[in-house]
Amino acid sequence: MIIDIKVPALAESIAEAVLLDWKCQPGDAVATDEILIEIETDKVVLEVPAPEAGVLKEIVRKTGASVASEEVIARIDTEGVAAAPAATESENATESPPSEGEPGDLSPAVRKLVAEHDLDPEVIAGTGRGGRLTKGDVLAYLEESDREPAAPLAPPPPPEEPPVAPEPAPRTEERGVRLVPMTRIRARIAERLLEAQQNAAILTTFNEVDMQPVMALRARHKEEFEKVHGARLGFMSFFAKAAVQALKRFPVVNASIEGPNIAYHDYYDIGIAVGSPRGLVVPVLRDVDRLSFAAIEAKIAEFGEKAKKAQLTVDELSGGTFSISNGGIFGSLLSTPILNPPQSAILGMHKTQKRPMVEDDEIVIRPMMNLALSYDHRIIDGREAVQFLVTIKAALEDPGRMLLEL
C-alpha cells in the first residue's frame, strides 16, 4: 500500500515552511515513527515521522523546497523491499581484481597508500600488467627508501656581500567570503526586529535592584524546594511573579495596539526569551498569575530542553502579552531589549555584580543587577514605565510583598 507523507498542519499565521535535509533516500527501509525529515517554519522546526514501516518509494519535494500545510512531500510503500546496499570501495579494493587500464590508473588501495605517504606515483616503477602500479610496487619503494642513506650535506657557500633586502612580495592569497542562506527562523527574527524598530516608538528606562534578599531566600530554601517540587529554584520565577504584580498595577504595559484601539489583556502570558541553536526563541508561560513558583521553574526548564532539541511547538511560541529577556546569563551588564511585536514592553535582566552602595550613610557591598524596561511610548507614558520598574524593584528587594500582594 502506498502512503502519502504530508507536511503537518501549520498554524494560520504560518504561510509556508522549508524542507531541511532528508534523512533517507528512495529505496531505503524506514521504521514506524522514524524521522524522515525536519521542516523549518519561521517559528519552529517540526519533525515528520514515518506513519508505518516500509520503503521510501518517492521523494516528491526536494531539500530546500518551500511547502504549504498538508502538501504531499514523499510516499512510502508499506509492502516494498529495500534495495540491496552497494559494495563499498574497500570491498571492491580487496575482493575485485584491478581492472586493466593505462599505466597511470591507480586502484583504490594504491591511491590510499600513495596519499598516506605523500608519494609521486610517476617516480615509482610499475610491475603490473601494462606497467600498472601495484600495491606491492609502492611497498617495495617505501622499503627501499628507508634503507637509502641520507645524502651528505653540501658545504656552506663562501660569504658574499650582504644582499639587498628585496621589496616585500605582494599578498597573493585570497580572503574568502562565504554566503550562507538565512534559516527561516533567523530571517523571521530579523524581520520582526526591524518591524519593531520601524513601527514602534521604543524608549528604555533603567533601574537597579539589590538581589541580596532574593539570593538569601533562595539559598535558604533551594535544597528543600527541589526535594519537594522536583524543580530547581532559579531567579526567573521571582522576576515573573514580580512582573505580574507590576502588570496588574499598570495594565497598559500588558496591552497592545490593534489598529486605532488599545487591546487590554486580562490575563498574563509572559514570553521567556531562550537561546537555541537556530536563534532566539520566546516560548510563552500561560496564566503566570495562577502558576506557583515551582510550576514556573519546571516549565522554564522544559522550554530550555525543547529549545536545544528544536522541539518547541507553534502553540508554545505563539501569543504572549509581555516578555522577559535575561542577557545576564551571557555576561551582559546593561542593554536595551527590543520589543517583541505586538507586545508593548519587555523587561531586560542583566548580570548580578557586587558593587559598593551607600546605606544609612555607610558604604556596603551589595549584589546589584541593572534592570531595563523597553516600551512603546505610543501608549505607555514615561511615568507609567518608571513606576512599573520601581514596582518590580520593590517586589524583588522585599519578596514578602509578592506573597502579600503589596
N, C-alpha and C positions, 0 to 999 in steps of 0.2 A: 504494500500500500504506500502511496506517495503522500507525504505530509508537507504542507507549506509552512515555512518558517517566516514569521511576520515580525515587523517592528512592534514592540509593546505599545499599548495605548499611551499616548502622551497627553500632558495637561493642555488645556485650551490655550494657555499662554505660550506654548512651545510650538512653533510652526513647523520646524523640521529638525532633523538630527543628522549626525555624520557617522558613518561606519568606520570603526577603527580596524585593526588587523584581524583577519580571520585566523582562528586558532587551528583550523583543519582545512583540508582541501578536498575537492571532489574525488570520490573513491575511498576516502578514509572511513573506517568504522567509528561510530560515535555511540556513547552510552547514554542512558536516560539521565537527564539533568546535567550532562556535560556541557560546559560553557563553549558555545560556538563562536561568539563574537561579542565585543563590547560596543555600545552605541553611545556617543557623546552628544549631549544636548548643551544648551547654554547655561544649564543649572546643575546637571548631574550626569554621571556615567552609569548606564544601565547594562546589565548582563543579560544575554539572550541564551537560555539553555536549550538543549535538545529535549523535546517533549517525550520522545520514545527512542529506544535503541534502534540502530540500523546503519545505513551507509549514506554519507553525504552525497547525494546524487548530482546536485547542481547548485552553483552559486549564482544567483540572479543579479545581485548588485555587488560590485567590487569594493575593495577597501578604498575609503576616501569619498565614497558617493554620499550625496545628500538624499535623505529618505524622509518619508512622511509617516505619520501614525498608521499602523495596521498594514503597511506596504509589505509585499512579499519580497524577501531578500535571498531565500535559499529553499531547497527542497530536500527531504530525507526519504529514502526508500527503506521502509521497515523490514523488507524481505530481501534486501540486496546483500551481496557478498563483497567484502573489502578486496581491493586489488592487492596482488602479491607484491611485497616490497622489492625494489630493485636492488641488485647486488651492489655492495659498497665498493669504493675504489680500492680499499685494502684487500678485499676478497678477490677482485679482479687481478690485482698485482700478484697474489700468491697462488691462485688456482688456475688462471688462464695463462697460456704461453704467450710471450710477447709477439705481437703481430709484426709481419715483415714490412719494412719500410726503408726510408732513406737512412744513411748512417747517422744523421743528426737527430733522428727521432729517439726520444728517451721514454722508457717505460716509467710508470708511476713510482716504482721502487727506486729506480736510478735517479729520477728527478728529486725525490725526497732526500736521498743520500748526498747528492751534489749540493742541494740547498743547505743542508745541515752543516756542511764543511766549507761552504762558500768557495766552491771549485769552478773552474772554467772547463766545461766538458770538451772544448775544442782541443785542449792540450793533452787529453788522455787518449791513448790508442785503444780502439775498439776491436775486440776479437770475435764479436758476434757475426751472424750472417750478414753479408754485405757491408761489413765494417761497423755494425751496430754496437753501441756501447752497452756493456752488460754490468750488472751489479758487481760481479767478480772483478771486472776491469777496474772499477772505482776503488774497491777494497785493496786490490794489489797496488794501485797507485798511492793510496794513503800509507800502506805499509812501507813501500819503497821510500816515500818522502820522509818517514820517521827515521829511517836508517841513514839517510844522507847527512854528512856533517855540515854544519853551518859554514858558509863562505867566510874566509878571513876578512876582517875589517880593513878597508883601504887606509893607507897613511894619510894623516891630515894634510891638506894643501898648505903651501908656504904662505906666510902672512902677506897680505896685499894692502894697498891703500884702503882706508875705510870707505866703504861705498856711500854714495849719496842716497839719503833716505828717499825712497820713491813716493810719488804722490799717492794718497790713500785711494784704493780702488773704490769705484762707485758701488753702492749697495745694490746687489742684483736680485736678492731673494724677494719674492712677492709676499705681501701681507694679506692673508686670506680673509675673506668675508663670507660668512655662511648665512644664507637666507632660510629660515625655518618658519613655516606657516604657523600662525597662532592657532591654538586649540580653540574650540568653540567657547569653552568656559572662559579662557583668557580674553578672547575677543569680546565676549559679553561683559566681562568685568570692565574692560577699557571703555566700552560703550556706555555703561551705566555711570561710571565715574565722570566721564565727560559730560554726560547728561545732567548729573548733579551739579557740576560746576557751572554749566551754562544756564540751567533753568531754575536755580535757587539762589537766594541772597544769603550766602553762607557766612556766618560770623562765628567766632570761637571765643569763649570766656574760660578763664582758668582759676583754679584754686588749689590748695594743698590740704592734705589730710594726714593727721598723726595716726599711723597704723598700730601704735602700741596697744591700745585696748583690744582691737580685733586679734592681733598676734598673741596677746596674753590669753584671751579667751580660747583661741584655737589650740594653743599649747596645753592648756589645762584639760581639754576635753577631746582632743583628736583621737587618742587611742580608744577611749570608751565609745566615742561616736562611731568609729569604724567597726568595732565589735558588735555594737547594737544594730547599726543600719547597713553594714556591709558596703559602705561607701567612704571614700577618703574625704575629710573635711578640708576644703580649699578656701580661697578667698572670694571666688566668683559668686558663691551663694549669698555672701554678705552684701556684695555690690548689687546683685539682682534684687534682693529684698529692699535695700536702701533705695534703689531706683523706683520700685513700685510705690514706696511711701512718698517719694517726691512727685511721681506721676499723678498720684491721687490728689496731691495738693495743687499741682499745676497741670490741669487736664490738657491745655493747649500743646504741651510738649509731647503728649501722646496722640496728637491729632495729625491730620494730613490735609493737603489741598486737593479738592476734587472739582475741577472746573472753577466756577465762581463761588463755590462753597467750601467751608471748613468741615471736614468729617471728624467728629469727636468719637473716640473709641471708648466704650465702657468695659473693655477687657484689656489685659496686659500681656501681650505676646512679645517677648523680648528676644531679639536675634543676638546670638553669641558668635562673634567672628572667630573662625577656626582656620588655621593654615592646613593646606593639603598639598600633595604632590602636584596637583593640577592647578593650584592657585587658591586664593582666599575664598572661602565659602561661609555663609552665615545661616546655619540651622536655627530654627526658632523654638524657644521654650514657650509652650502654650499655657495661658492662665497662671502666670507665675505667682499671682496673689493667693492662689489656692494650693500652691506647692509648698512642701516642707523643705527645710534646708537639705535634708538627706535626698529627697526626690530631685532637687535641683542639681546636686552634685552627681548623682547617679546618671542623670540624663546628659549632663555635660560630658562625663566620661564616655558615655555611649556615643555621643556625637563625635568625639575625638577619634575613637576607634573606627567608626564608619567613614570618617573623612580620610583617614590613612588608607583604607581599603577601597575607597571610591564607592561606598555602598549607601550613601545618603539618598533618600528618596526625594522626588519632586515635592511631595507634600511637606516634608521636613524642612525644605528650603524656601517654601512659599509663605507669603504674608509677613507678619511682624509689624508692630506699631512703634518700636523703639529698639535701638541696638547698643551693644557694649563691645568695645574692642580693647584688647589688652596687649599693647605694644611693649609692656614691661617685661614680658617673658623673653623678648629678644634683646633686652637691654636699653630700650628707649627711655629717656628721662622726660621728654616733652615732645608733643606732636599735636597737629591739628587734624583730627579724623575727618573724613569726608562722609557726607550723608549717604544713606542707603535708600534711594527713592523707592516708594513715595513718602518714606518717613521724613519727619521734620527735625529730628535731633538724634545725636549719637554721643555716647559717653566714652571718653578715652581714658583708660587706666595706664599707669606707667610704672617704672621700676621703683621699688621701695629702697631708699637710701638714707643712711644715718646722716643727720645734719645738725649743726648747733642751732638751738631755738631758745628764745627768751621766754621764761615763765616766771611770773612773780619777780621780775627784775633780776632773775638769775639765768645764766646760760646753762642749758642742759642739752644732752644728746638725745634726739628722738628719731625713730624710723619714719621718714616722711615720704609721701607719694604725691606727685603732681597729678591733678585731675583736669581734664579738658572737656568742655561741652561745646560741640559744634551744632549750630541750629539754623533754621531757616528764618531769617529776620522778617520775611513777609508776613508771618503770622505769630511769631514769638518775639516779644519785646525784650530788650536787654535786661530790664528789671526782673522779668519772669525767669530768664535764663540764669541770671546771677543767683537769685533766690532758690532756684531749683538745685543748683550746685551746692549752695550753702546747706540746704536740707540734707543732701547726701552726705556732706562732710559731718554734719551734726549726728546723723544716724550711725556713721562708722566710728566716730570718736566716743560714742556712748551707745553701744549695741543694745543696751536695755531699752532704748527708745523704740527700737523696731518691734520688740515684744509687746510693749505697752501702747504701740501705735501713737506715739507722741510727735 
